[in-house]
C-alpha cells in the first residue's frame, strides 16, 4: 500500500465514514475511491485530491507527502482570547501555573456539567 493510500484510508477511518459515505461527500464515484485505496493504488488527479482533502479537513500536500500539520484548525473561535493570550505570554511561569490550575478547574467543572 502506498503512503498516499495509507494516509487516505487512515484519515477516512479517523472521521468515521465508510468508503461509500466518503465518496459521496467528496463528490467522487466509489469505484474511483476504490482505485485509490485498492491494489492498484493509483494517484488521483489534482481536482479529486482537493475534494478529498477538503472533506478530510487536510491539505493535499499532507495527503500526498505526509508533510505539514495534518488537521487545519479554525482559529476564528479563539480570536476573542487574543488579548488574554498576549497578556499571559508576558507573565513568568510561577504566575502562570496557578492561573492554569484555576482555568483547568473551571473547565473541568463545565465539562462535567454539560457532559
N, C-alpha and C positions, 0 to 999 in steps of 0.2 A: 504494500500500500504506500502510495506517495505521501510525502509530508502534507501536501495540499489536501489530499483526500482524508488523511487522518485528522487534520485540523478541522476541516469541514464537518466530518462525522461527529467529532467531539463537541463542536460548538452547537450543532443541531440538537444533540442529546442534552447539552447544557441548558438550552432554552426549552427543553421538554416538549419537543414536537416530533411527530413521526415524519417519515420522508414525504408522504403524501401531503400532510399539512404544511410542511416547509415549502415544498414545491409550489403549492397554491399561493402561499403568502409572498413568495418571491416572483410569482408570475411566470414560472417556467414549467415545462412538462415534467412529470415524474420520471419518465423514461430518460430525459436528459440528465436529471439529477442522478439517476442510477448509473449513467455513464461516467459521472464524475466521482462516484463513490464505489462503483463496482470494479471488477477485474481489469477493465480497460483503463480506468483511472485517467480519463482524458482531462485536459485543462479547458475550462470554459472560456468563451470569448469575453472580452472586457465588459461588455454591457451586461452579460449574465452574471459575471463575478461581482459587479457593482450591485445588482439586485440582491444577490445572496448576502453580500456583506452588509447591506443596509438592513435586511431582516434580522441579521445576527447582531447588529449594533457594533460591527467591526469595520476596520479599513480593509480594502482589497489588498493592500500591502501586507497586512498581517496574514490574511488567508494564503497568499502566495508564498511569502518568505518566512513567516513566523516571527518577523521582527516588528517592533513597535508595540506600544501598550495595547493590549487586546481590546478591552472594553472602553468605549467612549463614555464619558461622564457628562451629564447635563449639569453644568455648573450654575445655571440660572437660579436654582433653588438655594444656592449658597451665597449669592451676591448680597443678600440682606445682611450677611455676617462679615462682610469685608472689613468694615471699620473695627469690629471687635477683634478680628484676626490680626489686623495691623497693630492694635494695642497689645494683644497678647505676645506678639512677636518681639516686642522690646523688653518684656519682663524677664527677670532672671529665673532660672529653673526652680529655685527654692520658693518663689512666689507662685509659679505655675502649678506645682504639684498639688497644693491644697485646692486651687481653683479647678483643676481637672477632676479631683475627687468629688467636689461638690456637684459639678456638671454631670458626672457619671451617675451619682446617686439620684439626681433628679430625673435623668434619662431612664435609668433602670426602673424607677417608680412609675414613670409614664408608660414604659413598655409593658410592665405587669398590669397596669390599669387598662390598657387598650388591647393587650394580647390575649 
